[in-house]
Amino acid sequence: MRRRTLLGAALAGAVATPALAAGTARAADPGPSVTRTGTTTPDSQAIFFVSYDGLVNNNSFQKNALLTYKGYQYAVWYTADRNAVVGRRVLGGGTWSTVKVGHTLRYNDSHNVISMGVSKVDGRLHLNMDSHSDGFTYVKSVAGLLDNPAGLSWTASRFGAPRSTLDGLALTSQFTYPQFVSTPDGRLQLSYRVAVSGNGRNALAEYDGTRWTDLGEWSASTGTYTSEHGSSTARNMYLHGIDYDKNGRLHAFFTWREQNGAVMCNGGGITNHDTGYVHSDDRGRTWRNDAGTVVGTTGGSDRVSVTDAGLVVDPLDPDHSLMNQESQTTDSAGRPHAIISYVPGRFGQCTTDYVADRTANGRAFHVRKNASGTWQKTEIPVPLNSSQRTRLVVDKYDNAYAILPFGRIAGASKASGHTDWRLLFDGAGLNAFGEVVIDETRIAQDGVLSVMYQVKSSGTTPSALHVADFRLPA
């Protein structure tokens, strides 16, 4: 079987707008814009240490460290004394109320993030934390806490005791990258990795309001990948996200990381290669490539593999320091969009230090499916100046926004086919360390982009954790 198939060539030009009926007229939809409306401070002295070039409170792959539900916004982080806390504020309010959930951070490992999820079927808030290739800690609230936030006190008594299982369901002793996603029917799913970088598999668990069920693994670590330099027989699929669209389809962009460094031109690079895409129309039970062919079954013997055809939507060899776990979203038509980043070939065909090379020459790219069903790719003309990740959101008009390291924001209009990327906010006044966390859920509720970031510090000196709000086009 062929290892990969490029599903579409990059196109240029604007997306055509359907003609209006005779005798009617409509003002053009606004393009992208951001207006900073205020900043709040969940914690003036949050824990600060740098590992894996990032911070434990601001890894952009957290899903979610910041979310909005029924008029309140929620945030999670570790305090200077290592306590895991969850805070909330009335949407748009200036004061955060915090609760300690009974767990303290074990190691100075920035991948031991806290992630939140909401089970709409019973109004509970769920937290998964402190997990990087070992066990995890899980906490959930009482039922109805998020359905009646004004009527129920925000106290530690509203949360259960920390557990090392999902209410008795033990998943794996090597657990990493929790990502909660609410299903269209109100259940809650937990995406996670089994095993370790370079030899890991993606898996799903599901909560129905009564109990958790382990659905099983759906990606494979086996198979042979061969570059021009050498071969590898083990790998990990790193997700750029996992999201349901308005029609109930589950989308996942990803990149592969090979275990064997022989696939690279230089040992100072990173073995990530290719941007792939799969989707599921049955709540993650089976996975299909873009052509609709089943390429994997969750919990079954046939899992999504590097040798499956039709997975790759943007091919790239391991010599350009492609970043894993970047970002994705879907637009109002259910079309998938992703941000990827790497060192383009015009700066050379072999990166030798992925942090230094990405900082000097890294660029972000917007990959998306256009209205004709073709994959399209556009470079965002803003240097990364960082080795770190970028986040992606769309507004009510399907304009796209890239939230770059240091809190910079670039935008592209739907009217241009998302080809007119420009810088909208340069990060002035934030003094953000690098990667930021965004509220994926708030934009649809009140048209505001909330960005959580931590102020630059040094060593292990605590620093302020802020949430900046930006008004998007109304």
Phi, psi and omega in degrees: 000137179295142184292324185206157177223126176281118189279341179194149178274154177293135180244161175236162176109167184274154174282132181292144178260129180303141181292142176280155178298151181305137176085002179246159178213150180213136177296146180297143175298146179291153174277184184289143175201153175226138176232116181289125185250348179162167179222136175241167185232097175299326183207124180278347182217072178273158181299142181222121168202152182252125170213148187051035178064016184221181180245145183292336180267355185217050170270123190294343181278000177296132177223096002234144171262350180213125179208159181238137180207123175050051171087001178233149175250140184239145178220152177230146179191174174254135179280175180300330178266018170078008178285136172280127181230156171236131181243158175216156174215153170299137184305122182088353180284167184257351186245130177259133172256133187240152178226131171280136185256013171088020180225143175242142181300130185279316188229157173278072182231115186291349178274357178275053187287168172253132177237146181243154172210156179242125171266102186294336182296334179225007174069029179264151169259132181242141177233137172231132190210164169057056183221115173217093179065024170215213182285180179226167173242132184235135178223140173226155180275174172291158178296141175085356184300320181276344177280335182226060186294327181285336184263348181245132182295149181262086184224163181299335181293345179278356181241144177283173179290147175300141181226157178262009177225170172270086182052041179101347178272111177272129185264297182199152177279350178237086189245133180211158171059061175293133174223116178272141175220129179278132180277160180300336181262016172092357176281175179233131176248150177239116174267139180203166177255136172263135177080213196231167178302133181090348179200063184225166181227146176275145182216166180227143167234159185219137179247127184254012183098346178241315182206164175268143175233134176276111180281334175110183182275149180228351174244153182253150175258356185267174182106162182252127172249134181232125174257185178289349183259328184176189185235160177219143182244008177214151184195178175228136172273115177263123181279140169275355179154178175207114192216140171272140174267182184296340181262000178093008176277139179261125185247145175211115167272157181200167167227154178264141169242121180278147178284325186268117179293354179295345180282350183263159175284337183207140183294348179274358180275207179217141192276012178294141178210149172064142170255121181247168182210136172221163175216164180223135177252010180228043175062036174085013178280321174230152185238138182236149172282181186296333179281353179096003179280132177293125181240000178186151178234124180295127181081000180256182182278336179265107182244161180296124189233156178299340180269356179289141178282154171078014182271324190278123176255344174212103184283141176202134180281173186282012188262010187236016176054049174297132182276143174267160175056047180281259186198155176207166174198178173230152181264187186293341177266003181083012180278139182277143177228148176216155167251131172234162178211146180192181177266111182297156183298338180294344177262006180126160183255013179204108174279140183245349176211101192295327178290309181294319183289321177293322179295319182282321191225006182292145177224150175262149181228143177260116179250129183204162173266127181270182187296337179274359180087011182259143176283136184228148184220133180225132175285136174273116190281050177229114179304141179295319186054029186195156173273359196263185193264162178241146177255159185226134173219163171234150178266186185296341179261007181069018166292147183254146180228129174254120179262101188277167175308147181075013176079013175288148182232125174247156181219155176219143185272147172298322184301330180272001189074024181060042179249354186256046181303136176208158180283128180256329181214128188266008179082005183303133176088349181278317187057041182286145182297309185184255178297150179233163177252140179237156178269102182293334191267341189283327188305317182291339185272322180213014174070026180242134173265116176260130182238119177261130183216162178242140183290142178303140176217193178219151181060236178238029178284120182302156179215169186287143173251121185240158169236116178260136181251136180233125177282129176262172182304135182277000000 
